[in-house]
Amino acid sequence: MIIFTKEQISQIEYHAKRESPNEACGILAGKIETDKTVKKVYTCKNVDSSPRVGYLVDPRDQLRVFEDIDKNEYELIGFYHSHPMGLDTPSMIDVGRAKWPEYSYVIISLSKKIKIGSWIWREETGRFEEEKIKTL
């Protein structure tokens, strides 16, 4: 299970709306015990060559975020991105690009009604597995 505050969900939603029609992306950090508790949402720049259908976190942002995670003694929980016109489930592009097994991939859909889903990449099966989300 991944746990967010309402403010963190609002931050992700605002970022997704601001970047639309392009996909927004970012990194999630916090504490991992039995559950994953998000302590910080890092918004990042999407530098993908086709940002309307894919995302690539700017390497400079990734370095900055990883340094901040170390400084604050957080743990990397995973990543988030938006699907401006798609579902809150991983796309075929997401499946093809999944490289971080056991981390959370949070997807916010802006299509019709805003929905958010979380998925864990399982390298051994080559599939995403749905992860429960709790909002405090």
C-alpha positions, -999 to 999 in steps of 0.1 A, spaced: 0 0 0 11 35 -8 0 63 15 -5 100 5 -18 131 22 -47 149 4 -23 178 -2 2 155 -20 -26 142 -42 -36 178 -50 0 187 -58 2 158 -83 -33 167 -98 -23 204 -102 10 194 -119 -9 171 -143 -34 197 -152 -7 224 -156 13 202 -181 -17 189 -201 -19 180 -229 16 167 -222 23 141 -196 35 154 -163 61 134 -143 77 133 -109 94 113 -82 80 101 -48 101 97 -17 93 89 19 95 60 43 91 23 36 80 0 63 50 -24 59 35 3 37 51 31 17 44 66 32 50 95 8 68 123 26 77 144 -5 64 148 -40 90 161 -64 77 176 -96 101 171 -126 104 182 -162 92 158 -189 120 157 -216 105 129 -237 106 136 -274 69 128 -276 56 143 -243 19 138 -252 22 100 -251 53 94 -229 75 108 -202 111 109 -194 123 126 -162 149 152 -169 182 137 -157 192 170 -140 159 168 -120 165 132 -112 200 140 -98 187 169 -78 159 148 -64 181 118 -55 205 142 -37 176 157 -17 164 122 -9 198 113 5 201 146 24 166 141 41 172 104 47 142 94 27 138 64 6 128 63 -31 92 51 -33 87 55 -70 75 78 -97 43 94 -110 31 105 -143 -1 116 -159 -23 103 -187 -40 134 -200 -63 114 -224 -58 79 -210 -67 57 -181 -51 54 -147 -36 21 -158 -2 15 -174 -1 19 -211 19 -3 -235 45 25 -235 47 23 -197 51 -15 -198 78 -12 -224 98 14 -205 94 -1 -170 129 -4 -155 125 0 -117 111 -33 -102 93 -32 -69 89 6 -70 55 24 -73 44 38 -106 15 62 -98 -6 73 -128 -31 101 -127 -58 101 -154 -73 134 -165 -97 117 -189 -134 125 -180 -132 121 -142 -98 124 -125 -86 91 -112 -54 79 -97 -39 44 -97 -7 29 -84 12 0 -99 43 -20 -90 65 -34 -118 73 -71 -113 103 -79 -133 99 -117 -128 65 -116 -146 71 -86 -168 38 -71 -156 25 -44 -134 5 -53 -103 -20 -30 -88 -11 -14 -55 -37 0 -30 -37 37 -24 -46 53 9 -52 90 13 -49 106 48 
